[in-house]
Amino acid sequence: MNKFTKIGASGEKLTDDAAEWTAVLDNTTALVWTVKETARLNWKKAAAAVKKLDTAGFTDWRLPTVEELFMLADRTKYSPAIDTAYFPDCKSDWYWTNTPLASSPGVFAWGVLFNIGYADWDYQVNGYFVRAVRASQF
């Protein structure tokens, strides 16, 4: 079984050779990820933006936890550190998670850098990309 499955615009599973897909099912974690990411947003706007998504027939998208997003990073790859066969437009850049920094939750939050597959925290006012996630119902 492949690690990922492509998901079509209506939420249906597609074959690996599908030319167009809007989401990706991680068969290991049973999480579904958006293929397209948002523009750079601060942390609060990122959380609001994913709640408005209507992608692959679903409207229950959210920001991932730092653990969830970090597991999507493939540290055997570089710039970007992700499987580009399923996430072809992923930026080699920072992506927000919904995880605030425990020591200063009102100011800092965790992100994942898909250049090298690294996680760190930063000011919530900074602009990062967003890849939304939802639990699978497959």
N, C-alpha and C positions, 0 to 999 in steps of 0.2 A: 504494500500500500504506500502511495506517495504521502509525503508529509502534508501537502496542500492539495485542495480541490478548488477549482474555479467555480464561482457562483454567478449566475446570469442576472439580468436586470429584473426578472420576476422572482428571484430567490431560488431558482432551480440549479441543481448541480450540473456542471458542464464537463466535457472531456478535456484532457490536458492540452489538446491541440486547438481548443477554441480560440478564435482570434479576438473576441471581445468578451469582457467580463467586468463586473462592477464590484465584486467582493471576493474574498478568499477565505475558505474554511481551513483552519489549522486542525488537521485530523488528530494531532497529539493532544491538544488542549481543549478541543471542541469549541474554540472561539472563532467568530467570523470577523474579518477585518475589511475595512474599506480599501479599495485599491487607490483611489484618488485621495489626496490629502488636501487640507485647507491651505489658504495663504497663511503667512505668518500672523499669529494672533497672540495677545497676552493671555495669561492663564485663565482669567475669568471669562474673557470672550471665547476662548477655546472650549470651555465647559458648556457655555451657552450655545455655541455653534453646533456641536455634535447633537444636542437635543433637538435641533431643527431638521436634522438629516432625514431624508426619505430615499434610501438607497437599497437596491436589491429587494424591494418590496417590504422593507422593514423600517420602523420609525423609533425603535428602542435603542439607538446607538448611544454610546457614552465614551468618556475618556478612559483609556486603560489604566490599570495600576502600573507602577514601575516594574513590578515583577512580570506582569503580562507582556508589556511592551519589550522588556529586555529579552524575554524568551524568543521574540520574533527576530531579534538581531542574530545574524549568522556571522560569527567571528572568524570563520574560515574564508570570508569574503572581505573585500575592502572597497570603499568608496563607490557604491554604498555597501554596507555590511548587512545584506539582506538578499533573499533569493529573487533576483530580478526577472526570472521567468514568470513569477506570479505578481511581483510588485515592480513593474518595469520603469515607473517614473519616480521612484523613491529618491528623495534628495539625500545627498551626503551631508546631512545637517541635523539639527536638534529637533526633537518631537516631544511635545508635552505629555505627561501622565497626569492622573488625577491625585497623585500622592503628594501631599504637602510635606515639607521638611519638618520633622517632629520638634526640633529645637526652636523653630520660628515659623509656625504654620500659616501665619498671616502675611508673610513676606516672601518666603521661598517655597519652591516646589521642585520635584524631581523630573528630569527629562532623560531621553535616550538619544545619543549621538549615533546616527547611522552611517557616519563616515568610517568608524572603526568598531562599532558595537560596544559603546561605553555608556555608563549611566552616571549622572552627577546632578546636583541641584543648582538652581539659579533663581534670580529675582523673578517673581511672578509677573512683573510689568514688562519683561522682555518678550519679544516676538519669536515664537517657535511654530513649527508646523504641527499639524494634528492628524493622526491616523485613528479613526474611530473603531470601536470594537463592540460586539454584542455576543451574548451567549447563543450557541447554536441550538436549533430545534430539529436537527437532522437525526 
